[in-house]
Amino acid sequence: MTTGNQFDITNVIQNGNTMGNLANMQDLANMNGTTTAPANVEEVDEMEIETIPMNTTTPTEPTPIDTNVPQMNVTTGISDNLENQTLEPEKIKVDYPVIKDLPNEEVQNNINDAIISEVNSLLNNQVLVPEKKDIKEVDVSYQIPLMEKGLLCIVFSIHINLSMDKTDTIFSSLTFDTDTGEKYELEDLFKPDCDYKETLSNMAMEKCDENEVPLLSDYEGLCDNQQFYLTPNGLVLFYQVDEYTPKSYGLFRIPIHYNEIEHLLNSYHPVCNFLY
């Protein structure tokens, strides 16, 4: 029986009794005779027993198995293009949340699987890369901006220290329905037929102007697979460090209060629980 990610190991013991019957084989000779002996009794020669020679030939031994693995022939043209990569960071730390004690175990497992998949994706995309990186330190961490009223939102970050005092920081996020285990994309928050992208893009541009955000390039509005997270007060759009703003500015975030987009929100989505 399998429960979650744990397995019960059952040892199966088979007991059996092997009975063999061993018997010695003998030739029985029945001798018939008369009660009155003949006048001249000829002497009976002893019975000659034919001896069958046993096969004493030494059985043929099995051919030994050749354990020598032949050397692989590597095409020169391919081997010349292979290069070894070695990562030896002085420090690596990975923090990630694990959900427990939810009423529905399947929902709990689905959420935890998605969390681990996201952490793996961050490591694969930023650490296990083809180009050489002299990585000194890797630090994966997270924050929980929202965990109430049926919603869970997690913001992950991976911080990498490189040689020559260079650093890279990448952010990502996940939003879940803790009742169903569904992972939400930004579009799931809004009514199916509304043009939420244009509305949010215009609102975001206005907020950039109001707050005098030091943009390095013109803001182009919402992008495909737009990153976001939720708080008890509103929706937050965010963009990577150096994407629109200087590195010193940090994570570029654009908060939008729920009341500002109430007319766009899907009334069946649990985010509407924060309107009242």
BELWOFEN-V142817 format. One record per residue. N is the residue number from 1. RES is the residue in one small letter. PHI is phi in whole degrees, -180 to 180 (* if undefined). NEAR is the number of other ideal C-beta (glycine too) atoms within 10 Angstrom. Layout:
((N & RES & PHI & NEAR) (N & RES & PHI & NEAR))
//
This chain:
((1 & m & * & 6) (2 & t & -112 & 7) (3 & t & -124 & 9) (4 & g & 62 & 10) (5 & n & -105 & 8) (6 & q & -106 & 7) (7 & f & -124 & 9) (8 & d & -89 & 7) (9 & i & -100 & 4) (10 & t & -109 & 6) (11 & n & -89 & 4) (12 & v & -104 & 4) (13 & i & -111 & 4) (14 & q & -105 & 4) (15 & n & -109 & 4) (16 & g & -151 & 4) (17 & n & -112 & 4) (18 & t & -101 & 4) (19 & m & -111 & 4) (20 & g & -124 & 4) (21 & n & -105 & 4) (22 & l & -107 & 4) (23 & a & -140 & 5) (24 & n & -90 & 4) (25 & m & -94 & 4) (26 & q & -126 & 6) (27 & d & -92 & 5) (28 & l & -100 & 4) (29 & a & -112 & 6) (30 & n & -95 & 4) (31 & m & -108 & 4) (32 & n & -107 & 4) (33 & g & -147 & 6) (34 & t & -99 & 6) (35 & t & -76 & 4) (36 & t & -109 & 6) (37 & a & -77 & 8) (38 & p & -69 & 7) (39 & a & -60 & 5) (40 & n & -109 & 5) (41 & v & -97 & 7) (42 & e & -80 & 6) (43 & e & -69 & 5) (44 & v & -87 & 6) (45 & d & -65 & 6) (46 & e & -63 & 6) (47 & m & -67 & 6) (48 & e & -86 & 6) (49 & i & -98 & 7) (50 & e & -76 & 4) (51 & t & -92 & 6) (52 & i & -92 & 6) (53 & p & -66 & 5) (54 & m & -80 & 6) (55 & n & -78 & 6) (56 & t & -101 & 5) (57 & t & -67 & 6) (58 & t & -65 & 5) (59 & p & -62 & 6) (60 & t & -69 & 6) (61 & e & -77 & 6) (62 & p & -65 & 6) (63 & t & -67 & 6) (64 & p & -62 & 6) (65 & i & -81 & 6) (66 & d & -78 & 7) (67 & t & -92 & 5) (68 & n & -79 & 6) (69 & v & -81 & 6) (70 & p & -63 & 6) (71 & q & -68 & 6) (72 & m & -74 & 5) (73 & n & -90 & 6) (74 & v & -96 & 10) (75 & t & -63 & 7) (76 & t & -58 & 7) (77 & g & -62 & 7) (78 & i & -82 & 8) (79 & s & -62 & 8) (80 & d & -66 & 9) (81 & n & -98 & 6) (82 & l & -92 & 7) (83 & e & -140 & 7) (84 & n & -77 & 4) (85 & q & -118 & 10) (86 & t & -127 & 5) (87 & l & -111 & 13) (88 & e & -135 & 8) (89 & p & -65 & 17) (90 & e & -69 & 9) (91 & k & -148 & 10) (92 & i & -138 & 14) (93 & k & -136 & 11) (94 & v & -127 & 14) (95 & d & -107 & 10) (96 & y & -151 & 16) (97 & p & -83 & 17) (98 & v & -127 & 9) (99 & i & -86 & 19) (100 & k & -143 & 7) (101 & d & 63 & 6) (102 & l & -76 & 15) (103 & p & -62 & 8) (104 & n & -105 & 12) (105 & e & -67 & 11) (106 & e & -65 & 10) (107 & v & -60 & 18) (108 & q & -60 & 18) (109 & n & -65 & 16) (110 & n & -63 & 17) (111 & i & -66 & 24) (112 & n & -64 & 19) (113 & d & -63 & 12) (114 & a & -66 & 16) (115 & i & -64 & 21) (116 & i & -64 & 12) (117 & s & -62 & 10) (118 & e & -66 & 17) (119 & v & -64 & 19) (120 & n & -60 & 13) (121 & s & -63 & 13) (122 & l & -60 & 19) (123 & l & -66 & 14) (124 & n & -65 & 10) (125 & n & -79 & 12) (126 & q & -111 & 18) (127 & v & -113 & 16) (128 & l & -87 & 11) (129 & v & -120 & 12) (130 & p & -64 & 7) (131 & e & -73 & 5) (132 & k & -74 & 10) (133 & k & -134 & 18) (134 & d & -87 & 12) (135 & i & -85 & 20) (136 & k & -97 & 17) (137 & e & -152 & 14) (138 & v & -127 & 20) (139 & d & -136 & 16) (140 & v & -106 & 20) (141 & s & -139 & 13) (142 & y & -155 & 18) (143 & q & -134 & 13) (144 & i & -116 & 11) (145 & p & -76 & 16) (146 & l & -153 & 19) (147 & m & -155 & 15) (148 & e & -165 & 12) (149 & k & 53 & 12) (150 & g & 82 & 14) (151 & l & -124 & 20) (152 & l & -130 & 19) (153 & c & -126 & 20) (154 & i & -127 & 23) (155 & v & -113 & 21) (156 & f & -100 & 21) (157 & s & -143 & 17) (158 & i & -122 & 21) (159 & h & -113 & 16) (160 & i & -122 & 19) (161 & n & -97 & 17) (162 & l & -109 & 14) (163 & s & -66 & 9) (164 & m & 62 & 6) (165 & d & 60 & 7) (166 & k & -90 & 11) (167 & t & -136 & 12) (168 & d & -130 & 15) (169 & t & -135 & 16) (170 & i & -126 & 15) (171 & f & -116 & 20) (172 & s & -151 & 19) (173 & s & -149 & 19) (174 & l & -137 & 19) (175 & t & -131 & 22) (176 & f & -124 & 22) (177 & d & -91 & 18) (178 & t & -76 & 20) (179 & d & -88 & 13) (180 & t & -112 & 13) (181 & g & 83 & 19) (182 & e & -68 & 14) (183 & k & -95 & 15) (184 & y & -95 & 18) (185 & e & -98 & 10) (186 & l & -59 & 17) (187 & e & -64 & 12) (188 & d & -68 & 14) (189 & l & -76 & 21) (190 & f & -114 & 20) (191 & k & -61 & 14) (192 & p & -58 & 7) (193 & d & -100 & 5) (194 & c & -91 & 15) (195 & d & -93 & 11) (196 & y & -70 & 17) (197 & k & -63 & 16) (198 & e & -66 & 11) (199 & t & -63 & 17) (200 & l & -67 & 23) (201 & s & -62 & 18) (202 & n & -66 & 11) (203 & m & -65 & 16) (204 & a & -64 & 19) (205 & m & -64 & 17) (206 & e & -63 & 11) (207 & k & -68 & 16) (208 & c & -63 & 17) (209 & d & -67 & 11) (210 & e & -61 & 8) (211 & n & -97 & 9) (212 & e & 50 & 7) (213 & v & -69 & 17) (214 & p & -77 & 12) (215 & l & -73 & 15) (216 & l & -85 & 11) (217 & s & -149 & 8) (218 & d & -63 & 8) (219 & y & -71 & 16) (220 & e & -103 & 9) (221 & g & 84 & 15) (222 & l & -64 & 16) (223 & c & -110 & 12) (224 & d & -63 & 5) (225 & n & 56 & 7) (226 & q & -57 & 16) (227 & q & -79 & 17) (228 & f & -159 & 21) (229 & y & -149 & 21) (230 & l & -115 & 21) (231 & t & -128 & 14) (232 & p & -62 & 13) (233 & n & -103 & 14) (234 & g & 180 & 15) (235 & l & -91 & 21) (236 & v & -124 & 20) (237 & l & -86 & 22) (238 & f & -142 & 19) (239 & y & -131 & 18) (240 & q & -64 & 15) (241 & v & -58 & 20) (242 & d & 78 & 13) (243 & e & -74 & 12) (244 & y & -125 & 19) (245 & t & -122 & 20) (246 & p & -61 & 12) (247 & k & -59 & 10) (248 & s & -66 & 7) (249 & y & -75 & 14) (250 & g & 82 & 10) (251 & l & -69 & 16) (252 & f & -83 & 21) (253 & r & -120 & 15) (254 & i & -126 & 21) (255 & p & -80 & 14) (256 & i & -131 & 18) (257 & h & -69 & 11) (258 & y & -58 & 20) (259 & n & -63 & 11) (260 & e & -73 & 15) (261 & i & -123 & 20) (262 & e & -56 & 11) (263 & h & -71 & 10) (264 & l & -100 & 14) (265 & l & -71 & 19) (266 & n & -73 & 16) (267 & s & -64 & 9) (268 & y & -89 & 7) (269 & h & -84 & 16) (270 & p & -63 & 19) (271 & v & -64 & 24) (272 & c & -67 & 15) (273 & n & -65 & 13) (274 & f & -95 & 19) (275 & l & -80 & 11) (276 & y & -123 & 5))
//
